[in-house]
Amino acid sequence: MQHYNDWDSGYSKQQSTRPQTLGYGLADSPVGQAMWILEKFWAWTDCDGHPENVLTHDELLDNVMMYWLPDAAASSARLYWESFRNFPTDKVNIPTGCSIFPKEIFRTSKRWAEKRFTKLVYFNELKKGGHFAAFEQPETYLKEVRACFRQMR
């Protein structure tokens, strides 16, 4: 968490306080939009320093284009504006599963998960993957979802 606070949290502070300012800048520059997105893949994937170690060039470009073509930089940043003001800490009382990927921004401990999720039915720590686990490790992610839901039958 200290690394995140020191080196990775600037984007969320910007988006949670001035999303429109950022949105205008990203809407004006395709290179700026690409770098805004690609830097996150560099920092938050389990890629050994290069996103193309886990995602193809086309997958990365497709992701950037999902923001660029519909001009969605500002609207996607609004999630931070709307949700970071009141972070919920209530107990979650429905069956819950947690798959903890090693390069996730914040990694939840089982001890903390058991306190927050009163019906924790599945908890697993993986060997590979990051913040975009479903994108970078789709087979592993699918196995995790299936393993979790097996516990809920």
Residue pairs with C-beta under 8 A, 6 or more apart in sequence:
1 106
4 105
4 106
8 43
8 44
8 105
11 36
11 40
12 80
12 84
14 21
14 22
14 77
15 22
15 77
15 78
15 79
15 80
15 81
16 80
16 81
16 84
16 85
17 81
19 74
19 77
19 78
19 80
19 81
20 74
22 73
22 74
22 77
23 73
23 74
23 75
23 77
24 74
25 32
26 32
26 33
26 36
26 67
26 73
26 74
27 33
27 71
27 73
27 74
30 68
33 64
33 67
33 68
33 73
34 64
34 68
36 73
37 60
37 63
37 64
37 67
38 51
38 60
38 64
40 131
41 47
41 51
41 55
41 60
41 63
41 132
42 49
42 50
42 51
44 103
44 104
44 105
44 130
44 131
44 132
45 51
45 54
45 55
45 103
45 130
45 131
45 132
45 136
46 54
46 101
46 102
46 103
46 128
46 129
46 130
46 136
46 137
47 53
47 54
47 55
47 130
47 136
51 60
52 60
54 136
54 137
55 135
55 136
59 135
63 135
66 72
67 73
67 76
89 116
91 115
91 116
91 117
91 118
92 116
92 117
92 118
92 119
93 118
93 119
94 119
95 119
95 121
95 151
95 152
96 113
96 117
96 119
96 120
96 121
96 122
97 120
97 121
97 122
97 123
97 144
97 145
97 147
97 148
97 149
97 151
98 108
98 110
98 113
98 117
98 120
98 122
98 123
98 124
99 122
99 124
99 126
99 133
99 141
99 144
99 148
100 107
100 108
100 123
100 124
100 125
100 126
101 107
101 126
101 128
101 129
101 130
101 131
101 133
101 137
102 125
102 126
102 127
102 128
102 129
102 130
103 129
103 130
103 131
104 129
104 130
104 131
104 133
105 131
110 123
113 120
113 123
114 120
121 148
121 151
121 152
122 147
122 148
122 151
124 144
124 147
126 133
126 137
126 140
126 144
128 137
128 140
129 136
129 137
129 140
129 141
130 136
133 140
133 141
134 141
